[in-house]
Amino acid sequence: MSNINYSMIVAVSDNNVIGKNGTMPWHLKTDLQRFKELTTNHCVIMGRKCFESIGKPLPNRTNIVVSSNMDLEIPGCIVKPSLQYAADYANSRYDLTPFIIGGGTLYRQAINLVNFLYLTRVHTTIEDGDVFFPELDMNQWEVTSSTDFKADADNDFDTTFMILRRKR
């Protein structure tokens, strides 16, 4: 991947769960609003299972789905066979801040390649989660922003929105 500022955006429980039974194990309206604000007008790169959990292309974004099935066609999406091909396509679109949005496999492939991590720490433990975010080596990251939010009628759990930048 090139010198473009690849970013990753994810909501993660205290025990690193990001998914359960093909969906996110929480409803967080403020996190969804943040996701939309940050990713609108950018390329979003996701794995096939992540796309299937969303169910449709995200509006006002270039949706790039990574799948080894080269016969896969998804209306409204660009299908690429690897993270590298997806990144090359984002480069060709002159997007200086493409976002990797999931799922677990793509996060593991990309964690050492991204420059920024937009992390929502969901303050709960999900005992029966089945998709996990890779363990972060915090010696490689600096927290540039951190904001706490309390649970309310629209947000199942307390959360912390963080922006992390890879140390150079």
Buried (B, 14 or more C-beta within 10 A) or exposed (E): BEEBBBBBBBBBBEEBBBBBEEEBBBEBEBBBEBBEEBBEEBBBBBBBBBBEBBEEBBEEBBBBBBBEEEEEEBEEBBBBEEBEBBBEBBBEEEBEBBBBBBBBBBBEBBBEBBBBBBBBBBBBEBEEBEBBBBEBEEEEBEEEEEEEBEBEEEBBBBBBBBBBBBEE
